[in-house]
């Protein structure tokens, strides 16, 4: 599994909540859109905003960080 923290933001760019999203590992790796889609699905399940506001939400997936030693 590959896990990333995905921020769900409102229409003004304000972070509402950050979800730790895990996507099964694949040979070519998960796509950024998969993390965003899963985070928005969780926001809907958690009723983060009213149903009519769901379309205004955006998910921000940070770039994968490289750690140098």
MOPAC internal coordinates of N, CA, C and O (Angstrom, degrees):
PM7 1SCF
backbone

  N    0.0000 0     0.00 0     0.00 0    0    0    0
  C    1.4459 1     0.00 0     0.00 0    1    0    0
  C    1.5245 1   109.00 1     0.00 0    2    1    0
  O    1.2310 1   121.51 1   -39.22 1    3    2    1
  N    1.2953 1   114.72 1   140.78 1    3    2    1
  C    1.4608 1   120.43 1   173.31 1    5    3    2
  C    1.5222 1   107.05 1  -111.71 1    6    5    3
  O    1.2310 1   120.59 1   -48.51 1    7    6    5
  N    1.3309 1   116.48 1   131.49 1    7    6    5
  C    1.4629 1   121.81 1  -176.10 1    9    7    6
  C    1.5196 1   110.14 1  -118.73 1   10    9    7
  O    1.2310 1   121.22 1   -42.73 1   11   10    9
  N    1.3278 1   115.28 1   137.27 1   11   10    9
  C    1.4729 1   121.74 1   173.83 1   13   11   10
  C    1.5158 1   108.51 1  -138.04 1   14   13   11
  O    1.2310 1   121.33 1   -31.65 1   15   14   13
  N    1.3143 1   115.06 1   148.35 1   15   14   13
  C    1.4579 1   121.04 1   172.57 1   17   15   14
  C    1.5209 1   107.58 1   -85.02 1   18   17   15
  O    1.2310 1   120.83 1   -53.74 1   19   18   17
  N    1.3264 1   116.01 1   126.26 1   19   18   17
  C    1.4610 1   121.70 1  -177.36 1   21   19   18
  C    1.5235 1   108.34 1  -120.60 1   22   21   19
  O    1.2310 1   120.87 1   -55.03 1   23   22   21
  N    1.3328 1   115.95 1   124.97 1   23   22   21
  C    1.4617 1   121.25 1   179.38 1   25   23   22
  C    1.5184 1   109.94 1   -88.99 1   26   25   23
  O    1.2310 1   120.56 1   -47.70 1   27   26   25
  N    1.3174 1   116.54 1   132.30 1   27   26   25
  C    1.4626 1   122.19 1   174.44 1   29   27   26
  C    1.5180 1   106.62 1  -101.66 1   30   29   27
  O    1.2310 1   121.02 1   -55.81 1   31   30   29
  N    1.3349 1   115.65 1   124.19 1   31   30   29
  C    1.4631 1   121.79 1  -174.61 1   33   31   30
  C    1.5183 1   111.36 1  -119.75 1   34   33   31
  O    1.2310 1   121.43 1   -26.50 1   35   34   33
  N    1.3373 1   114.87 1   153.50 1   35   34   33
  C    1.4657 1   119.91 1   176.40 1   37   35   34
  C    1.5240 1   109.82 1   -82.01 1   38   37   35
  O    1.2310 1   120.79 1     4.03 1   39   38   37
  N    1.3199 1   116.10 1  -175.97 1   39   38   37
  C    1.4675 1   121.46 1  -175.93 1   41   39   38
  C    1.5262 1   113.19 1   -65.10 1   42   41   39
  O    1.2310 1   119.97 1   163.84 1   43   42   41
  N    1.3233 1   117.66 1   -16.16 1   43   42   41
  C    1.4659 1   121.80 1   179.88 1   45   43   42
  C    1.5257 1   112.22 1   -97.51 1   46   45   43
  O    1.2310 1   120.77 1  -179.99 1   47   46   45
  N    1.3414 1   116.14 1     0.01 1   47   46   45
  C    1.4568 1   120.42 1   179.68 1   49   47   46
  C    1.5132 1   114.34 1    88.83 1   50   49   47
  O    1.2310 1   120.37 1  -174.00 1   51   50   49
  N    1.3175 1   116.91 1     6.00 1   51   50   49
  C    1.4700 1   120.81 1   178.90 1   53   51   50
  C    1.5350 1   109.47 1   -78.92 1   54   53   51
  O    1.2310 1   120.96 1   -49.82 1   55   54   53
  N    1.3376 1   115.77 1   130.18 1   55   54   53
  C    1.4585 1   119.81 1   179.80 1   57   55   54
  C    1.5239 1   109.21 1   -71.64 1   58   57   55
  O    1.2310 1   121.09 1   -53.54 1   59   58   57
  N    1.3318 1   115.53 1   126.46 1   59   58   57
  C    1.4593 1   121.03 1   178.66 1   61   59   58
  C    1.5228 1   111.53 1   -95.68 1   62   61   59
  O    1.2310 1   121.33 1   139.41 1   63   62   61
  N    1.3445 1   115.06 1   -40.59 1   63   62   61
  C    1.4579 1   120.15 1  -178.73 1   65   63   62
  C    1.5218 1   109.04 1  -163.60 1   66   65   63
  O    1.2310 1   120.59 1   -28.66 1   67   66   65
  N    1.3235 1   116.47 1   151.34 1   67   66   65
  C    1.4583 1   121.77 1   175.91 1   69   67   66
  C    1.5194 1   107.97 1  -115.67 1   70   69   67
  O    1.2310 1   121.19 1   -49.83 1   71   70   69
  N    1.3220 1   115.32 1   130.17 1   71   70   69
  C    1.4604 1   121.61 1   179.55 1   73   71   70
  C    1.5195 1   109.98 1  -111.94 1   74   73   71
  O    1.2310 1   120.42 1   -39.40 1   75   74   73
  N    1.3252 1   116.81 1   140.60 1   75   74   73
  C    1.4620 1   121.93 1   170.46 1   77   75   74
  C    1.5285 1   105.93 1   -88.00 1   78   77   75
  O    1.2310 1   120.70 1   -67.97 1   79   78   77
  N    1.3231 1   116.27 1   112.03 1   79   78   77
  C    1.4593 1   121.87 1  -175.64 1   81   79   78
  C    1.5239 1   109.05 1  -108.78 1   82   81   79
  O    1.2310 1   120.72 1   -50.66 1   83   82   81
  N    1.3328 1   116.23 1   129.34 1   83   82   81
  C    1.4616 1   122.05 1   178.02 1   85   83   82
  C    1.5223 1   109.02 1  -111.66 1   86   85   83
  O    1.2310 1   121.08 1   -51.15 1   87   86   85
  N    1.3209 1   115.55 1   128.85 1   87   86   85
  C    1.4686 1   122.45 1   178.89 1   89   87   86
  C    1.5340 1   106.95 1  -120.00 1   90   89   87
  O    1.2310 1   119.50 1   -44.35 1   91   90   89
  N    1.3362 1   118.55 1   135.65 1   91   90   89
  C    1.4627 1   120.16 1   179.34 1   93   91   90
  C    1.5326 1   112.00 1   -56.89 1   94   93   91
  O    1.2310 1   121.27 1   -39.22 1   95   94   93
  N    1.3272 1   115.17 1   140.78 1   95   94   93
  C    1.4667 1   121.65 1  -179.62 1   97   95   94
  C    1.5306 1   109.77 1   -69.74 1   98   97   95
  O    1.2310 1   121.22 1   -44.49 1   99   98   97
  N    1.3277 1   115.28 1   135.51 1   99   98   97
  C    1.4584 1   121.92 1   175.20 1  101   99   98
  C    1.5163 1   108.29 1  -127.40 1  102  101   99
  O    1.2310 1   121.09 1   -13.30 1  103  102  101
  N    1.2974 1   115.52 1   166.70 1  103  102  101
  C    1.4619 1   120.46 1   179.81 1  105  103  102
  C    1.5284 1   111.64 1   -58.00 1  106  105  103
  O    1.2310 1   120.26 1   135.65 1  107  106  105
  N    1.3305 1   117.11 1   -44.35 1  107  106  105
  C    1.4609 1   121.64 1  -178.62 1  109  107  106
  C    1.5275 1   113.04 1   -91.44 1  110  109  107
  O    1.2310 1   120.01 1  -179.74 1  111  110  109
  N    1.3335 1   117.60 1     0.26 1  111  110  109
  C    1.4608 1   121.70 1   178.87 1  113  111  110
  C    1.5173 1   112.03 1    79.98 1  114  113  111
  O    1.2310 1   120.29 1   -25.99 1  115  114  113
  N    1.3346 1   117.06 1   154.01 1  115  114  113
  C    1.4696 1   120.59 1   179.15 1  117  115  114
  C    1.5273 1   111.03 1   -72.12 1  118  117  115
  O    1.2310 1   121.28 1   -28.22 1  119  118  117
  N    1.3076 1   115.16 1   151.78 1  119  118  117
  C    1.4611 1   121.50 1   178.14 1  121  119  118
  C    1.5207 1   110.11 1   -85.54 1  122  121  119
  O    1.2310 1   121.03 1   -28.54 1  123  122  121
  N    1.3192 1   115.63 1   151.46 1  123  122  121
  C    1.4654 1   121.19 1   179.72 1  125  123  122
  C    1.5269 1   110.76 1   -56.91 1  126  125  123
  O    1.2310 1   120.58 1   141.95 1  127  126  125
  N    1.3230 1   116.49 1   -38.05 1  127  126  125
  C    1.4648 1   121.34 1  -179.16 1  129  127  126
  C    1.5163 1   113.26 1   -62.65 1  130  129  127
  O    1.2310 1   120.36 1   150.82 1  131  130  129
  N    1.3088 1   116.92 1   -29.18 1  131  130  129
  C    1.4612 1   120.11 1   178.31 1  133  131  130
  C    1.5264 1   110.88 1   -66.64 1  134  133  131
  O    1.2310 1   120.79 1   139.55 1  135  134  133
  N    1.3256 1   116.09 1   -40.45 1  135  134  133
  C    1.4642 1   120.13 1   177.63 1  137  135  134
  C    1.5286 1   110.41 1   -65.50 1  138  137  135
  O    1.2310 1   120.59 1   136.04 1  139  138  137
  N    1.3219 1   116.48 1   -43.96 1  139  138  137
  C    1.4665 1   120.99 1  -179.74 1  141  139  138
  C    1.5235 1   110.77 1   -63.19 1  142  141  139
  O    1.2310 1   120.55 1   134.89 1  143  142  141
  N    1.3200 1   116.55 1   -45.11 1  143  142  141
  C    1.4657 1   120.97 1  -179.41 1  145  143  142
  C    1.5283 1   110.87 1   -61.64 1  146  145  143
  O    1.2310 1   120.38 1   137.53 1  147  146  145
  N    1.3195 1   116.87 1   -42.47 1  147  146  145
  C    1.4656 1   120.69 1   179.81 1  149  147  146
  C    1.5290 1   111.17 1   -65.43 1  150  149  147
  O    1.2310 1   120.01 1   140.25 1  151  150  149
  N    1.3292 1   117.58 1   -39.75 1  151  150  149
  C    1.4617 1   120.68 1   179.07 1  153  151  150
  C    1.5295 1   111.51 1   -65.63 1  154  153  151
  O    1.2310 1   120.45 1   138.43 1  155  154  153
  N    1.3195 1   116.75 1   -41.57 1  155  154  153
  C    1.4663 1   119.70 1   178.55 1  157  155  154
  C    1.5274 1   111.19 1   -66.82 1  158  157  155
  O    1.2310 1   120.59 1   145.56 1  159  158  157
  N    1.3244 1   116.48 1   -34.44 1  159  158  157
  C    1.4675 1   120.47 1   176.38 1  161  159  158
  C    1.5262 1   109.84 1   -64.67 1  162  161  159
  O    1.2310 1   120.21 1   137.18 1  163  162  161
  N    1.3451 1   117.21 1   -42.82 1  163  162  161
  C    1.4607 1   120.87 1   177.81 1  165  163  162
  C    1.5264 1   111.06 1   -63.62 1  166  165  163
  O    1.2310 1   120.06 1   140.60 1  167  166  165
  N    1.3365 1   117.49 1   -39.40 1  167  166  165
  C    1.4611 1   121.00 1   178.47 1  169  167  166
  C    1.5302 1   110.30 1   -61.27 1  170  169  167
  O    1.2310 1   120.97 1   140.96 1  171  170  169
  N    1.3203 1   115.76 1   -39.04 1  171  170  169
  C    1.4666 1   119.72 1   178.06 1  173  171  170
  C    1.5256 1   110.47 1   -66.51 1  174  173  171
  O    1.2310 1   120.46 1   134.42 1  175  174  173
  N    1.3373 1   116.72 1   -45.58 1  175  174  173
  C    1.4663 1   120.95 1   179.60 1  177  175  174
  C    1.5198 1   111.71 1   -61.86 1  178  177  175
  O    1.2310 1   120.43 1   143.53 1  179  178  177
  N    1.3370 1   116.79 1   -36.47 1  179  178  177
  C    1.4691 1   121.89 1   179.87 1  181  179  178
  C    1.5276 1   112.73 1   -80.87 1  182  181  179
  O    1.2310 1   120.74 1   174.64 1  183  182  181
  N    1.3326 1   116.19 1    -5.36 1  183  182  181
  C    1.4694 1   121.44 1  -177.35 1  185  183  182
  C    1.5291 1   110.95 1    54.23 1  186  185  183
  O    1.2310 1   122.22 1  -130.80 1  187  186  185
  N    1.3395 1   113.35 1    49.20 1  187  186  185
  C    1.4621 1   121.09 1  -178.23 1  189  187  186
  C    1.5271 1   111.56 1   -61.16 1  190  189  187
  O    1.2310 1   120.82 1   142.75 1  191  190  189
  N    1.3246 1   116.04 1   -37.25 1  191  190  189
  C    1.4656 1   122.54 1   176.07 1  193  191  190
  C    1.5219 1   108.17 1  -135.49 1  194  193  191
  O    1.2310 1   120.67 1    -8.71 1  195  194  193
  N    1.3298 1   116.33 1   171.29 1  195  194  193
  C    1.4632 1   120.59 1   176.91 1  197  195  194
  C    1.5308 1   109.80 1   -63.48 1  198  197  195
  O    1.2310 1   120.77 1   -28.03 1  199  198  197
  N    1.3019 1   116.14 1   151.97 1  199  198  197
  C    1.4759 1   122.22 1  -177.09 1  201  199  198
  C    1.5285 1   112.40 1   -52.41 1  202  201  199
  O    1.2310 1   120.11 1   138.91 1  203  202  201
  N    1.3229 1   117.40 1   -41.09 1  203  202  201
  C    1.4607 1   120.03 1  -177.61 1  205  203  202
  C    1.5335 1   113.04 1   -70.76 1  206  205  203
  O    1.2310 1   120.01 1   164.82 1  207  206  205
  N    1.3418 1   117.59 1   -15.18 1  207  206  205
  C    1.4654 1   121.17 1   179.52 1  209  207  206
  C    1.5286 1   113.49 1   -94.29 1  210  209  207
  O    1.2310 1   119.71 1   174.70 1  211  210  209
  N    1.3183 1   118.16 1    -5.30 1  211  210  209
  C    1.4655 1   121.04 1  -176.74 1  213  211  210
  C    1.5224 1   112.61 1   -57.86 1  214  213  211
  O    1.2310 1   120.26 1   142.52 1  215  214  213
  N    1.3121 1   117.10 1   -37.48 1  215  214  213
  C    1.4715 1   120.74 1  -178.22 1  217  215  214
  C    1.5248 1   112.51 1   -66.48 1  218  217  215
  O    1.2310 1   120.03 1   163.21 1  219  218  217
  N    1.3263 1   117.54 1   -16.79 1  219  218  217
  C    1.4725 1   120.58 1  -178.85 1  221  219  218
  C    1.5280 1   112.43 1   -89.24 1  222  221  219
  O    1.2310 1   119.98 1   171.70 1  223  222  221
  N    1.3448 1   117.64 1    -8.30 1  223  222  221
  C    1.4577 1   120.66 1  -177.97 1  225  223  222
  C    1.5210 1   111.37 1   -77.45 1  226  225  223
  O    1.2310 1   121.15 1   -28.40 1  227  226  225
  N    1.3171 1   115.40 1   151.60 1  227  226  225
  C    1.4634 1   122.20 1   176.05 1  229  227  226
  C    1.5189 1   108.31 1  -133.42 1  230  229  227
  O    1.2310 1   120.98 1   -32.90 1  231  230  229
  N    1.3193 1   115.73 1   147.10 1  231  230  229
  C    1.4660 1   120.73 1   177.25 1  233  231  230
  C    1.5167 1   108.69 1  -110.61 1  234  233  231
  O    1.2310 1   120.91 1   -48.29 1  235  234  233
  N    1.3262 1   115.86 1   131.71 1  235  234  233
  C    1.4634 1   121.48 1   179.61 1  237  235  234
  C    1.5255 1   109.12 1  -111.42 1  238  237  235
  O    1.2310 1   121.57 1   -63.76 1  239  238  237
  N    1.3239 1   114.60 1   116.24 1  239  238  237
  C    1.4557 1   120.95 1   179.92 1  241  239  238
  C    1.5255 1   107.44 1  -101.94 1  242  241  239
  O    1.2310 1   119.68 1   -62.34 1  243  242  241
  N    1.3285 1   118.21 1   117.66 1  243  242  241
  C    1.4646 1   119.73 1  -179.34 1  245  243  242
  C    1.5229 1   111.10 1   -68.45 1  246  245  243
  O    1.2310 1   121.04 1   -25.03 1  247  246  245
  N    1.3258 1   115.62 1   154.97 1  247  246  245
  C    1.4517 1   121.02 1   175.46 1  249  247  246
  C    1.5233 1   108.93 1   -64.28 1  250  249  247
  O    1.2310 1   121.33 1   -30.93 1  251  250  249
  N    1.3038 1   115.07 1   149.07 1  251  250  249
  C    1.4529 1   120.34 1   176.98 1  253  251  250
  C    1.5308 1   108.00 1   -67.99 1  254  253  251
  O    1.2310 1   120.62 1   -49.30 1  255  254  253
  N    1.3150 1   116.42 1   130.70 1  255  254  253
  C    1.4672 1   120.45 1  -176.63 1  257  255  254
  C    1.5232 1   110.24 1   -90.77 1  258  257  255
  O    1.2310 1   121.10 1   -38.53 1  259  258  257
  N    1.3231 1   115.51 1   141.47 1  259  258  257
  C    1.4529 1   120.65 1   173.71 1  261  259  258
  C    1.5193 1   108.16 1  -104.61 1  262  261  259
  O    1.2310 1   120.92 1   -47.80 1  263  262  261
  N    1.2825 1   115.85 1   132.20 1  263  262  261
  C    1.4520 1   120.78 1   179.17 1  265  263  262
  C    1.5204 1   108.20 1  -104.39 1  266  265  263
  O    1.2310 1   120.47 1   -51.04 1  267  266  265
  N    1.3074 1   116.71 1   128.96 1  267  266  265
  C    1.4660 1   121.94 1  -179.84 1  269  267  266
  C    1.5192 1   109.31 1  -106.50 1  270  269  267
  O    1.2310 1   120.66 1   -38.45 1  271  270  269
  N    1.2727 1   116.35 1   141.55 1  271  270  269
  C    1.4717 1   121.72 1   178.36 1  273  271  270
  C    1.4916 1   109.49 1  -112.07 1  274  273  271
  O    1.2310 1   120.10 1   180.00 1  275  274  273

